[in-house]
Amino acid sequence: MKYKAHTRRPSLRAVAPATLADARQVSQALARYARQGSHFACSRPADVDRQRQRMLAACHAFANDYGLRFTP
C-alpha cells in the first residue's frame, strides 16, 4: 500500500531532504519576489510590515519543519 495515497494533497509531502542548492534556490526566488514592490500593495505601511513578519514566520516554520536554515 502506498503511503498516504488517498490524501487530498499527496504532492505536498516531502519525498527527499532538501539540499543546500535547493535551499539557496528557494531563498533567491523569495528574495526576487520580495524586491518587487508591486507584490506588496497595502495602503498602510503597518499592514505591509505585519504581512512581511507573517511571511518570515511562515518561512522560518517551513525551514524548521524540513531541517533547513532560513536567513532573511
CYANA upper distance limits for C-alpha pairs under 8 A (distance plus 0.5 A):
  1 MET  CA      5 ALA  CA      8.44
  4 LYS  CA     10 PRO  CA      7.19
  5 ALA  CA     10 PRO  CA      7.22
  6 HIS  CA     10 PRO  CA      7.98
  9 ARG  CA     13 ARG  CA      8.32
 17 PRO  CA     66 TYR  CA      7.80
 18 ALA  CA     22 ASP  CA      6.22
 18 ALA  CA     23 ALA  CA      7.19
 18 ALA  CA     66 TYR  CA      8.02
 18 ALA  CA     68 LEU  CA      8.04
 19 THR  CA     23 ALA  CA      6.87
 20 LEU  CA     24 ARG  CA      6.63
 21 ALA  CA     25 GLN  CA      6.61
 22 ASP  CA     26 VAL  CA      6.77
 23 ALA  CA     27 SER  CA      6.57
 23 ALA  CA     68 LEU  CA      7.63
 23 ALA  CA     69 ARG  CA      8.35
 24 ARG  CA     28 GLN  CA      6.61
 25 GLN  CA     29 ALA  CA      6.69
 26 VAL  CA     30 LEU  CA      6.67
 27 SER  CA     31 ALA  CA      6.63
 27 SER  CA     70 PHE  CA      8.47
 28 GLN  CA     32 ARG  CA      6.67
 29 ALA  CA     33 TYR  CA      6.76
 30 LEU  CA     34 ALA  CA      6.57
 31 ALA  CA     35 ARG  CA      6.70
 32 ARG  CA     36 GLN  CA      7.44
 33 TYR  CA     39 HIS  CA      7.82
 34 ALA  CA     39 HIS  CA      7.67
 36 GLN  CA     40 PHE  CA      8.31
 37 GLY  CA     41 ALA  CA      7.85
 40 PHE  CA     48 VAL  CA      7.11
 41 ALA  CA     48 VAL  CA      8.24
 42 CYS  CA     47 ASP  CA      6.90
 42 CYS  CA     48 VAL  CA      6.43
 43 SER  CA     47 ASP  CA      8.09
 44 ARG  CA     48 VAL  CA      7.18
 45 PRO  CA     49 ASP  CA      6.68
 46 ALA  CA     50 ARG  CA      6.62
 47 ASP  CA     51 GLN  CA      6.71
 48 VAL  CA     52 ARG  CA      6.68
 49 ASP  CA     53 GLN  CA      6.69
 50 ARG  CA     54 ARG  CA      6.80
 51 GLN  CA     55 MET  CA      6.64
 52 ARG  CA     56 LEU  CA      6.63
 53 GLN  CA     57 ALA  CA      6.63
 54 ARG  CA     58 ALA  CA      6.67
 55 MET  CA     59 CYS  CA      6.71
 56 LEU  CA     60 HIS  CA      6.63
 56 LEU  CA     72 PRO  CA      7.92
 57 ALA  CA     61 ALA  CA      6.64
 58 ALA  CA     62 PHE  CA      6.61
 59 CYS  CA     63 ALA  CA      6.59
 59 CYS  CA     70 PHE  CA      7.65
 60 HIS  CA     64 ASN  CA      6.61
 60 HIS  CA     70 PHE  CA      6.54
 61 ALA  CA     65 ASP  CA      6.59
 62 PHE  CA     66 TYR  CA      6.89
 63 ALA  CA     67 GLY  CA      6.33
 63 ALA  CA     68 LEU  CA      4.97
 63 ALA  CA     69 ARG  CA      6.43
 63 ALA  CA     70 PHE  CA      6.53
 64 ASN  CA     68 LEU  CA      6.48
 64 ASN  CA     69 ARG  CA      7.92
